[in-house]
Amino acid sequence: MKNSKLGLNSRLIHAGEFENPLGSATVPIYQTSTFIFENADHGARCFSGEEDGYIYTRIGNPTIHALETLVADLEGGVSGIATSSGMAAVNTLYMALLSKGDHMVSSAAVYGPSRVVMEQHWSRFGVESTYVNTANIDEIKAAFRPNTKLLYVETPANPTMDITDLKACAELAHQHGALLVVDNTFCSPYLQRPLELGADAVFHSMTKFINGHADIVAGMIVARDKALGSKLRSMMVNLGCNMDPHQAYMVIRGVKTLGIRIERSQENAMNIARFLESHPRVAWVKYPGLESHPQHELAKQQMYGFGSMISFELKGGFEAGKVLMNNVGLAILAVSLGGVETLIQHPASMTHSKVSAEAKIKAGITDGLVRYSVGIEDAEDLIADLEQGLAKI
Ligand SMILES: *Cc1c(COP(=O)(O)O)cnc(C)c1O
């Protein structure tokens, strides 16, 4: 049956392409660095691109290819490029799409290291960048310059949960001859498909929802068209930030349950968000599924569900944040997100501690802000855990 006719949950199981001469039920791990040519002519044809054969694992590998075709299919793109980590995907994109003298506009609340590497390292090579609240399209417009080549956004933003209008961003970028790249880590293709809304490329830290089991670090870029896909693949191959076949196998195994994991965790998240909203020690809760979220309507339009990331602000600031971190029992105190286990963290003292105070304020990262990644445990247990932790403040 043609994949495009199947629903997303069926494609999660069956969309990865792999040659299967022995009829194995799962994708085998081709744990090899190199591939044997039949003869000199075959080798020559593989190198010239006349034939699609495998040459060397940094360039391509059947296990990795199965994952690349799977995620590309889910996102509705043509070309998947697997990388060793999410940050490897970020740097592949920066290096392929930006040259000396070019400018990028991005979200102020973007994933911390994506900003740090741009401001501290890509700037050394003459790449310029401006960070604005991309939830406000006028701020993006004002930041565009004649040399702006890339609009790079993350939505919902990390950890403010602000939502950026992807359709409007695609139109704006294209009017200026720039590309739109979206970090879709917080949603996975199950909840948001930026290419459908006009983005040129989308990428993931598959460490999070796509793998979903907190046991692998991995990244993936999906390009909208072949030309951009080839450009990005060639950069990944030359940078040498390829995925490993075993890593690919683990993600293929993890992603099969993406649909049921997300359905379950976002149902939990809705219950927990409502509990937190009614709690006296909580100043506010940001969850796209709550009517109180300022962009609840936009979330309904551009997302296929509200996800399982919640941010909330404690009354009592930095100290209250630390007390809660030290008193939760079921939620694990750790960075990362999108796994089957619930994680809690405090951006001011953890993920965003290296971001300057001024940038933190601009990005909406307050001292009492808590980020909570809801897993698939029982909601009642998670709520009881939070309730006793909040009581200690
Ligand atoms: C984790 C993360 C990254 C970086 O991915 P790694 O796999 O840790 O390298 C990028 N963007 C977002 C939104 C993330 O959460």
The ligand as an SDF file (V2000), in Angstrom:
LIG
                    3D

 15 15  0  0  0  0  0  0  0  0999 V2000
   17.8130   19.2580   23.0880 C   0  0  0  0  0  0  0  0  0  0  0  0
   17.4910   20.2870   22.0930 C   0  0  0  0  0  0  0  0  0  0  0  0
   18.3790   20.6250   21.0650 C   0  0  0  0  0  0  0  0  0  0  0  0
   19.7730   20.0280   20.9540 C   0  0  0  0  0  0  0  0  0  0  0  0
   19.7550   18.6590   20.7360 O   0  0  0  0  0  0  0  0  0  0  0  0
   20.8570   17.5950   21.2610 P   0  0  0  0  0  0  0  0  0  0  0  0
   20.3070   16.3110   20.7710 O   0  0  0  0  0  0  0  0  0  0  0  0
   20.9230   17.7200   22.7390 O   0  0  0  0  0  0  0  0  0  0  0  0
   22.1490   17.9710   20.6330 O   0  0  0  0  0  0  0  0  0  0  0  0
   17.9670   21.5720   20.1400 C   0  0  0  0  0  0  0  0  0  0  0  0
   16.7450   22.1500   20.2240 N   0  0  0  0  0  0  0  0  0  0  0  0
   15.8880   21.8650   21.2100 C   0  0  0  0  0  0  0  0  0  0  0  0
   14.5640   22.5490   21.2550 C   0  0  0  0  0  0  0  0  0  0  0  0
   16.2220   20.9280   22.1750 C   0  0  0  0  0  0  0  0  0  0  0  0
   15.3480   20.6530   23.1530 O   0  0  0  0  0  0  0  0  0  0  0  0
  1  2  1  0
  2  3  1  0
  2 14  2  0
  3  4  1  0
  3 10  2  0
  4  5  1  0
  5  6  1  0
  6  7  2  0
  6  8  1  0
  6  9  1  0
 10 11  1  0
 11 12  2  0
 12 13  1  0
 12 14  1  0
 14 15  1  0
M  END
$$$$
